[in-house]
């Protein structure tokens, strides 16, 4: 990549803020930039899995941030993917929390 990124929104997670705030800031920034399709990693579930709250708290933070972004009348994001690598249980928990029906 030679230090150049196109269509990437970087959000710093210094682990001092609740995960909700980090995810919400990233989604809001992507929306303000006019992105309609966004993919984001399931942050704090890789090497930081044991840091920043319980798994339930982190899943809830991600889900609430997504739901609040969807409810924003100025939201431009039409499609959002949360990327989960090799963890079917986490993927299922996120899916259930986002779409309990």
C-alpha positions as CSV (number, residue, x, y, z in Angstrom):
1,X,0.0,0.0,0.0
2,X,3.0,2.3,0.3
3,X,1.3,4.4,3.0
4,X,-1.6,5.3,0.9
5,X,-5.1,4.2,1.8
6,X,-8.3,4.8,-0.2
7,X,-11.7,4.6,1.3
8,X,-10.6,3.9,4.8
9,X,-11.7,5.5,8.0
10,X,-9.3,5.1,10.9
11,X,-10.5,5.3,14.5
12,X,-8.0,5.1,17.3
13,X,-9.0,2.7,20.1
14,X,-6.7,3.6,23.0
15,X,-8.8,1.4,25.3
16,X,-9.7,4.4,27.5
17,X,-13.2,4.9,26.0
18,X,-16.1,2.5,26.1
19,X,-16.3,0.4,23.0
20,X,-19.6,2.0,22.1
21,X,-17.9,5.4,21.8
22,X,-15.1,4.1,19.6
23,X,-17.5,2.2,17.2
24,X,-20.0,5.1,17.1
25,X,-17.3,7.6,16.3
26,X,-16.1,5.4,13.4
27,X,-19.6,4.9,12.0
28,X,-20.5,8.6,12.3
29,X,-17.2,9.5,10.5
30,X,-17.9,7.1,7.7
31,X,-21.5,8.4,7.4
32,X,-20.4,12.0,7.4
33,X,-17.9,11.1,4.6
34,X,-20.9,9.8,2.6
35,X,-20.1,6.1,2.7
36,X,-23.0,3.8,2.0
37,X,-21.2,0.4,2.4
38,X,-19.0,-0.1,5.5
39,X,-17.1,-3.1,6.8
40,X,-15.6,-3.0,10.3
41,X,-13.7,-5.5,12.4
42,X,-15.1,-6.9,15.6
43,X,-12.7,-4.7,17.6
44,X,-11.5,-5.9,21.0
45,X,-12.2,-9.5,20.0
46,X,-8.8,-10.4,18.6
47,X,-5.6,-9.9,20.5
48,X,-7.5,-7.5,22.8
49,X,-10.2,-10.0,23.7
50,X,-9.5,-10.0,27.4
51,X,-9.4,-6.2,27.7
52,X,-12.1,-3.5,27.8
53,X,-15.0,-5.3,29.3
54,X,-16.7,-8.6,29.2
55,X,-17.7,-10.2,25.9
56,X,-21.4,-9.4,26.6
57,X,-20.5,-5.7,27.3
58,X,-18.5,-5.5,24.1
59,X,-21.2,-7.1,22.0
60,X,-23.7,-4.8,23.5
61,X,-21.5,-1.7,22.8
62,X,-21.0,-2.7,19.2
63,X,-24.7,-3.4,18.7
64,X,-25.9,-0.2,20.4
65,X,-23.5,1.9,18.3
66,X,-24.8,0.3,15.1
67,X,-28.4,0.7,16.2
68,X,-27.8,4.4,17.2
69,X,-26.1,5.1,13.8
70,X,-29.0,3.5,12.0
71,X,-31.4,5.7,13.9
72,X,-29.5,8.9,13.0
73,X,-31.6,10.7,10.4
74,X,-28.4,11.9,8.6
75,X,-27.0,8.3,8.3
76,X,-25.7,7.5,4.9
77,X,-24.7,3.9,5.6
78,X,-27.0,1.5,3.9
79,X,-25.0,-1.7,4.3
80,X,-22.8,-2.6,7.3
81,X,-20.7,-5.7,7.8
82,X,-19.0,-6.6,11.0
83,X,-16.0,-8.8,10.2
84,X,-15.4,-11.7,12.5
85,X,-12.4,-14.0,11.9
86,X,-12.8,-17.6,12.8
87,X,-15.2,-17.3,15.7
88,X,-18.6,-18.7,14.8
89,X,-19.9,-18.2,18.4
90,X,-19.1,-14.5,18.3
91,X,-20.6,-14.1,14.9
92,X,-23.8,-15.8,16.1
93,X,-23.9,-13.6,19.3
94,X,-23.5,-10.4,17.3
95,X,-26.1,-11.5,14.8
96,X,-28.6,-12.4,17.5
97,X,-28.0,-9.1,19.4
98,X,-28.5,-7.1,16.2
99,X,-31.5,-9.0,15.0
100,X,-33.2,-10.8,17.8
101,X,-36.3,-11.8,15.8
